[in-house]
Amino acid sequence: MATTVLCLFIFSTILSISFARPNTLNPPHFKEKEKALMVVEGMVYCQSCAHIGSWSLTGARPLPSAKVGISCRDHKNRVGFYKSVKTDSNGYFYCPLEGLEMKRYYKGEFGRACTVRLLSSPAGECNLLTNINGGIEGSALRDVNKTVVGKGYKAVVYSTGPLAFRPGRCPPLVHY
């Protein structure tokens, strides 16, 4: 009786070890590692004279070739990544953060560690910075649950803004 139990125990142990061992004859084919990429997008406008002094972008027009800066801080609050980008003809910017190799971010996550700031405007009549949505202090990123999948990469898209410059001179408002 004891030998039968011992034989069953040995048999079940050998059987469980053989099933637990990975199949080395035909290893599964793994896909190449997909490269994770972060992308930041947003809009830059020129604020209307009618709404200067407020955060309203009613009547604002898109600002082509405006420059914004994207900076990311590491876990010790040091700038670990920086990139600047220009807007297209519609005031839109889409910036893949290639070369971003930070392992740990300030405040624990990418969206809170990176900010976007206004840098310069090519339009002479609309080149003063505003702090609409943090254009001067640094606009926080929002995860908009948007991903772009391409060959060999997967990009997670974050959004910011909209940001705005304002005109330096506006006609006076006349109230009669």
PLY file of the C-alpha trace (Angstrom):
ply
format ascii 1.0
element vertex 176
property float x
property float y
property float z
element edge 175
property int vertex1
property int vertex2
end_header
0.00 0.00 0.00
2.80 2.43 0.90
4.68 1.57 -2.28
1.56 2.27 -4.38
1.12 5.70 -2.77
4.84 6.39 -3.21
4.70 5.37 -6.88
1.64 7.60 -7.47
3.40 10.50 -5.75
6.56 10.10 -7.86
4.53 9.68 -11.06
2.45 12.81 -10.39
5.58 14.81 -9.51
7.33 13.78 -12.73
4.19 14.52 -14.70
3.77 18.01 -13.19
7.45 18.85 -13.77
7.26 17.79 -17.41
4.22 20.00 -18.01
5.75 22.95 -16.14
8.93 22.85 -18.24
8.79 25.25 -21.20
8.77 23.75 -24.64
12.34 24.24 -25.85
11.91 22.30 -29.09
9.38 24.72 -30.60
9.61 28.04 -28.77
6.74 30.44 -29.44
7.51 33.24 -31.87
7.35 36.55 -30.03
6.61 39.75 -31.86
9.35 42.31 -31.94
9.09 44.62 -28.98
6.84 47.49 -29.87
8.41 50.83 -29.19
6.24 52.94 -26.88
6.18 56.57 -27.93
4.61 59.63 -26.31
3.04 62.32 -28.48
1.81 65.79 -27.49
-0.73 67.72 -29.56
-2.50 71.05 -29.22
-3.57 74.34 -30.76
-2.21 77.89 -30.58
-4.43 80.91 -31.25
-4.31 84.68 -31.45
-6.88 86.01 -29.00
-9.45 88.49 -30.25
-9.17 92.11 -29.08
-12.73 91.91 -27.80
-11.74 89.36 -25.15
-8.34 90.55 -23.93
-8.03 90.19 -20.18
-10.17 87.06 -20.08
-9.61 83.41 -20.88
-12.14 83.50 -23.70
-11.03 82.35 -27.13
-14.25 83.40 -28.84
-13.29 84.97 -32.16
-9.66 83.83 -31.85
-7.84 82.81 -35.00
-5.31 79.99 -35.34
-1.70 81.12 -35.30
0.54 79.44 -37.88
4.28 78.96 -37.20
3.98 79.76 -33.49
6.59 78.02 -31.38
5.89 76.04 -28.19
8.29 74.23 -25.86
7.66 70.85 -24.23
9.61 70.00 -21.08
9.46 66.90 -18.89
10.80 66.66 -15.34
12.32 63.60 -13.70
11.55 62.26 -10.23
13.92 64.84 -8.67
12.13 67.75 -10.40
14.96 68.31 -12.89
14.30 68.92 -16.58
15.15 65.58 -18.17
13.73 66.23 -21.64
13.03 69.33 -23.73
11.81 69.85 -27.27
10.38 72.80 -29.18
8.01 72.58 -32.12
6.23 74.95 -34.52
2.55 74.90 -35.37
1.32 74.16 -38.88
-0.73 76.51 -41.07
-3.84 75.76 -38.96
-2.20 76.55 -35.60
-1.99 72.83 -34.72
1.09 71.06 -33.39
1.74 67.32 -33.18
5.03 66.46 -31.55
6.32 62.88 -31.12
8.70 62.90 -28.15
11.42 60.78 -29.72
14.38 60.33 -27.45
12.35 60.53 -24.24
14.07 57.88 -22.12
13.06 58.84 -18.60
12.27 55.92 -16.31
10.64 57.84 -13.46
8.67 61.05 -13.75
8.02 63.94 -11.41
4.77 63.37 -9.49
4.76 59.77 -10.71
3.26 60.01 -14.19
4.05 61.40 -17.62
1.01 63.67 -17.90
1.83 65.52 -14.69
5.60 65.72 -15.26
5.50 67.33 -18.70
4.25 70.81 -19.57
3.86 72.91 -22.71
4.75 76.63 -22.78
4.37 79.34 -25.38
7.73 80.47 -26.79
7.28 82.82 -29.75
4.86 84.08 -32.34
5.83 85.03 -35.89
2.94 87.50 -36.13
4.14 90.99 -35.15
0.61 92.16 -34.38
-0.11 89.18 -32.10
3.00 88.30 -30.11
2.28 88.92 -26.42
2.08 85.85 -24.20
-1.10 85.00 -22.30
-1.52 82.52 -19.48
-4.67 81.05 -21.01
-4.62 77.35 -20.03
-1.13 77.81 -18.58
0.65 79.18 -21.65
3.23 81.02 -19.50
3.38 78.85 -16.39
3.17 75.57 -18.29
0.07 73.86 -19.57
-0.59 70.41 -18.13
-1.11 67.43 -20.40
-4.38 65.51 -20.58
-4.63 61.85 -21.48
-7.37 61.79 -24.11
-7.38 57.97 -24.45
-6.02 58.23 -27.96
-3.39 55.90 -29.40
-1.80 55.65 -32.80
-0.49 52.27 -33.84
2.04 51.97 -36.64
4.56 49.44 -37.84
6.83 48.72 -34.88
5.49 51.42 -32.57
2.52 52.41 -30.47
2.06 56.10 -29.69
0.06 57.37 -26.73
-1.31 60.83 -27.53
-1.64 63.54 -24.88
-3.38 66.85 -25.47
-2.84 70.33 -24.09
-4.22 73.82 -24.32
-5.54 75.53 -26.32
-2.87 78.19 -25.84
-2.99 81.78 -27.06
-0.99 84.91 -27.76
-2.70 88.31 -27.72
-2.34 91.44 -29.84
-0.13 94.24 -28.54
-2.44 96.99 -29.84
-6.18 96.94 -29.99
-8.56 99.73 -30.96
-10.17 101.30 -27.91
-13.64 100.12 -27.02
-16.04 103.00 -27.34
-19.22 102.84 -25.31
-21.88 105.42 -26.21
0 1
1 2
2 3
3 4
4 5
5 6
6 7
7 8
8 9
9 10
10 11
11 12
12 13
13 14
14 15
15 16
16 17
17 18
18 19
19 20
20 21
21 22
22 23
23 24
24 25
25 26
26 27
27 28
28 29
29 30
30 31
31 32
32 33
33 34
34 35
35 36
36 37
37 38
38 39
39 40
40 41
41 42
42 43
43 44
44 45
45 46
46 47
47 48
48 49
49 50
50 51
51 52
52 53
53 54
54 55
55 56
56 57
57 58
58 59
59 60
60 61
61 62
62 63
63 64
64 65
65 66
66 67
67 68
68 69
69 70
70 71
71 72
72 73
73 74
74 75
75 76
76 77
77 78
78 79
79 80
80 81
81 82
82 83
83 84
84 85
85 86
86 87
87 88
88 89
89 90
90 91
91 92
92 93
93 94
94 95
95 96
96 97
97 98
98 99
99 100
100 101
101 102
102 103
103 104
104 105
105 106
106 107
107 108
108 109
109 110
110 111
111 112
112 113
113 114
114 115
115 116
116 117
117 118
118 119
119 120
120 121
121 122
122 123
123 124
124 125
125 126
126 127
127 128
128 129
129 130
130 131
131 132
132 133
133 134
134 135
135 136
136 137
137 138
138 139
139 140
140 141
141 142
142 143
143 144
144 145
145 146
146 147
147 148
148 149
149 150
150 151
151 152
152 153
153 154
154 155
155 156
156 157
157 158
158 159
159 160
160 161
161 162
162 163
163 164
164 165
165 166
166 167
167 168
168 169
169 170
170 171
171 172
172 173
173 174
174 175
